[in-house]
Amino acid sequence: MTKRYTITAALPYTNGPIHIGHLAGVYIPADIYSRFLRIKGNDVLFICGSDEHGVPITLKAKKEGINPQDVVDKYHKIIKDSFAEFGISFDNYSRTSSKIHHKTASDFFTTLNNNNQFSEIESEQFYDESANQFLADRFIIGTCPKCHNTESYGDQCENCGTSHNALDLINPKSSITGLSPQLKKTKHWYLKLDSHQLFLENWILKDHKSDWKSNVYGQCKSWLDDGLRPRAVTRDLDWGVPVPLNNADGKVLYVWFDAPIGYISSTIEWAKKNNKNWESYWKDPATELVHFIGKDNIVFHCIIFPAMLKAEGSYILPKNVPANEFLNLEGDKISTSKNWAVWLPEYLIDFPNKQDILRYVLTSNAPETKDNDFTWKDFQAKNNNELVAIFGNFINRVVVLTNKYYNGDVPNKNKFLDVDTEVLNSIYESISKIEKSISKFRFREACNELINIARSGNKYLADQEPWKTIKVDENRVETVMYVSLQISAILSVISEPFLPKTSAKLQAILNSKAHSLHWTWGNLTEKNLIVNTGVRINKAELLFSKIEDREIDFQIEKLNHSKKSKAIPNKKTEINELDFSKLNFRIGNILEATKIEKSKKLLLLKIEIGNETRSIVSGIAKSYDPKKIIGTKVVVLTNLEPKIIAGVISQGMVLLTKDENNAEVFVSPVNINVESGLNIS
Ligand SMILES: [Zn+2]
């Protein structure tokens, strides 16, 4: 029986690209689940979008001297592209700065306000007189009352990890002007969460005791045991969805109020484009709503958002919220500020066309029940010992032998022996195990069972030894190859949710469209043989290739490099002459320019600086034809610490600016006759 599903994946925050931790924790499991339900024939809507409001984005914009919209435009594109590259099969990927979202969130607030769901509460908050604005917690810096770190934020000290109230900070300062802020009265709207305490207790602690993951259930229980309190849903800020009331100038919806509504506005956007009724995906009790998130989002998706949906009155509630734990990297916490991460855009440059490998490794080691560790050695081992040696090897032998013995035509079935029936039956059992595991959100278990199918195929072929039998019993070899081709076809169907690109490639090799039955999951659970005698398959192509030690050593070196080089402070603070004298700018002359493979943006430049030639990577490939810039004089910062960019060492930096079309261009000396190597001061 088919059903309707609305599946959401946490909206990524658009103040940076995404890394493997995000992929492992949220997007791959959500994608496997969505693809699985789709190939089973269900009506699936898989929704996501960029979360583009909130203080960190305004802070980043201030630091970089640009508008918040510029920040979110930049990262929205980067994030969306990464998802597409990794085959995350969203039906719609929207963004919360869109008109449709502003309207949806605004209307949602109005309905709750009309339903008397808010209290207006006045409190004192820090105000920066000279900047003329209230200060969000992240805009206040002061001394932590606990550990006396002088750089603590208003809401949390990053040194000792304590959360606190901005009013508790010793000697608070505005991070905008550096001045001491004043306390000033301000009014905010508070969602009456306490009035939903009883309902949430019944719904979570009773109704979902057995089907929600224990980490999720446990966190909800501790929130509920503490007792819920009213929670502010507005902020004094100029970036976000304006509060739709007359007496709320300068106030926006708190990002955590508007972000989950982003799922709804993304659905409405999709429905408009596809001429569908969005309400059946959010209001029909027959629809199953599932939220995929990381553990840091549990309270928002299990307590606050359901309370909002309930308070609105016409929405369904999530059936499950299978939150994951965190993924660590080489034994340490992934950290954006320390650059301790594997960023997806960099992975794509270093491992082109190996998206499925990362999907596989992150799934087979997913942090489902506890924090888990990603290591490059394990990545290599899983690729070489499982994907190459088991899955790839099996398929390759089957396809090569079929081409060799039968010119690519699927041979006759002939008479099955027990061993043939047994191997197929064991595989049908694996399929039903995979179904069970996926429906319980145990994706690593399912992924391991997928490899077991390939393992069974590999063992069957090794035991039957068609390459020996061919000399004595051609009939028997036909059956062995017929069975092996069935197993290969099964693998192509079952691997689709996990390894979509591999699945498509394998189906092309096996000429899936030429067989009489559709290669659907349903035909497998009915134990139908989906490969037909006489259909011609294509020539062998490698599905996976070995990853060498040097590739792994390079990744480890790159990580260690980022650990050593301290992050450069983002703040553009004033410097004195001494500071400036530390920078060595010189005139350079471009000798060679070549495109860096797999990168649309980067050129590798060989630059003559006096007697020396340097290799420098520069992000100007979109603006210049490499052939036409030979001999151009540019300005080079020569004493910048060498850095590995896209796999090459870059020894310095070429100064760039932007032209009227916003394209990167060189900063060049007006006098084109200046000599290379000259100092600039
Ligand atoms: Zn502290």
Residues whose N, C-alpha, C, O or C-beta is under 5 A from the ligand:
A	BS01	ZN	C144 K146 C147 H148 N149 C157 N159 C160
